[in-house]
Amino acid sequence: MVEDNTLKTGTTTVALMCKDGVVLAADKRATSGYLIAHKKFEKIIEITDNIAVTVAGTVSDVQLLVKYIRAELKLKNIRTERENSVKEAANLLSMLVYGNIRKLSLIPGISHFLVGGKDEDGFHIYDLAPDGSIAEIDDYTTSGSGSVMVYGVLETLYKENMSVDEGIKLAAKSVNAAIQRDIASGNGIDIVTITAEGIKKVVSREISAKIEV
């Protein structure tokens, strides 16, 4: 994750499908090259009452696209007088990502979103890659520079029909694995659940690297 949009990105985000909901997790670090630019960056963002996204990529791009998708979904809700489905939200956001990466610009508009939410058809996770491609996920996925470490944990410990409580513990363990080895991930962890009760932040923990002298 970068603060200065001319530099490279790095982050760790995770999405897990559970039998009673969706778990989203992310670290808190934003970087500009080798500089830690922000230690409390929110990488899990609500876009409706029942849909949230994790963000990775160029900060200015992901922030702008989140504003666009929030506005478009609100307008759609007003016009149709019904709640947006997770698939509709994911498809619309993927179109914005597709257009963003292909704009003529000296700075590439890199953005990677994991979309999680619930609608009348149940719980859903979608992976929106930086090129605008979209894939529905029925188990787990991860994004960012720490994803290599995360996949190692998930491939070993994820199991079908796990509960949200189990998913929270696994998400924390996964992000922690990335924080231990990926220099672009760190400074803490946020975990959000999406259940029948809606969206709830269940973990927000900062990790200090200060050394007392």
N, C-alpha and C positions, 0 to 999 in steps of 0.2 A: 504494500500500500504506500503511495507516495503523496506527499503534501505539495511538492513542487511538481507540476505536471510535465516538466521537461525531463524528469528522471525516471529510472526504472521502478517497477512495483514489486511488492512482496507482502504477503499476508497469510493468514490461515482461517478458513471458514469451513463449517461442517453442517450437514443436514442429515438427520436420521429419521426414518419412518418407523413408528411404533404402533402397536395395536390400538392404542387409545389416543394417538396424537402424533405431532411432529416436534422434533427437537432441533433447534438451530443454535450454533455456537460459533464464536469468533474470538480472536485475540484483540488486544487494544492498541497495538503499536502502528503508527504511521511513520514511514521513512522517506527521506530524500537522499537517495544514494546510500552512503554509509552514515548519514546523520539521522538520529531518531528525532523526527520533527514534532511528533505528538504522542503522548503516553496514555491518553484517555479517549481515543477515537472510537465513536460508536459505529460498529460495522453491521449491526442488525437493526433494521429500520422497518417500522410498521407502515404499510401503504394503504390498508383498510383495517376495519375492526377485526378481520379474520385472516388477513394475508400479510406476511412479512417477508423481507428479503435480506440476505447477507450480501455485502458489497466487497468487491476487490477490484483493484485497478487504479486508474488515474483519478484522484479525489474530485477534481472539478467536474469530470465527466459523470462519475457515478452520482454525485450530488444533484447535478442538473437533470439526469435521467430519472432519478427518484421523484423530483418535483414534477416532471412531465407526467409520469405514470400516475401519481396521486391525483393530479388535476384531471387527467383523462378518465380515470375510473370513477371519480366523483361526478363528472359530467354524464358519463354513461349511466350511472346509477340514477341520476335525476331524470334523464330522458326516458329510461326504460321502466323506472319505478320497481326495480328488483336488484337484489344483491349480485355483484359480479362473481362469476365462478373463478376458481384458481386458474383454470386453463385459459380463460379469456385474458386474465391479467398477465399470465406468462407469455401468451402469444403477442399481446400488444407491446410488452416490454422487449421481447425479442426483436420486434420490428424496429423499435427505437435503437436498440444496440446495433442491429444490422446497418441502419442508416448512419449511425454515429461513427463506426469504424471505417466507413467508406467515404467520409467527407474529405475533401481535399484540404489538407492541413499540414503544416510543418511539424505538428505534434500529434502523434497517433492517439485517437480516442479509445483507449483500452478500458473495457469494463466487463466484469464477470459477476453475474448474479445467481444466487441460489434462491429460488422462490418456494416458500412453504405456506400452506394455508388449509382452510377447511371450507367446504360449501355443502350443498344439499346432497352431493354424491359421495361425501366423505373427506378424507385427508389426502393431500397431494404434495409432492415435491417435484420441481422442475429445475433442471440445470440449464442456464442460459450462458453459453460460451461467448468469449469476446468477439467471435465472428458472426454472432447473431443466430447460430444454430440452437435448437431447443430439444431437450430430451426429458421425458418423464422418468422419474426415478422411483422404484418400488422398494428400495432398501436403504442405501446410503450414498452420499457423494461428498466431495470436498473440493475446495478451490484454493488457489494461491501457492506461494513458494513453499509453504509448509505441508502441502498436500501429500508429498511423497512419504513423509513420516506418518501422517494421519492414516493413509491407506494401509500401512503395515499393521497399525493397531486395529482398524476396522475389519480387515480381512480375517484377523485372528479372533476377535472378540464379539463381533456383531452376530446376533441370532434373530431369526424370524419371530414375530409375535412378542418381542420384548416390550415391557411396559415403558411408559414415559419416565418413570423414576429410574429404571435401569438405563434408559437412553441418556438421561442427564449425566449419570456417572460415566458412561462410555464417552460421551461428548467431551467431558472435562478431561478424561484420560487422554483422548485423542489430541486435543489442542495442547495439552501439557507436553506431549511427546514432540510436537512441532516447536514449541517454545524452547525446549531443551537443546535443539539442534539447528533451528533455522534462525539466522541473525535478523531477518526481517519480521519475525513474529515475536511478540512478547508483551511485557508490562501488565498482563492480566488477562482475564477471560470474562466474556458475557455469554450467558446461556438463556435462551428464550424458548418457551413451550407454546404450542398451539393445540389446544384441546377443545372439548365441547364447551368449556367455559370461556373460550377466547384466547387472546394472546396475553402471556404473562412472562415477565422477566424473573427468572428463578435464581440466577447467579449473576453477580457483578462484583468481581474480585480483582483488586489491583495487586500487582507484584512489584515490590520495590527492589531496585538494584543498588541502593545507597549503601556505602560502607562507612560505618562510624569510626572516626579517628580521634 
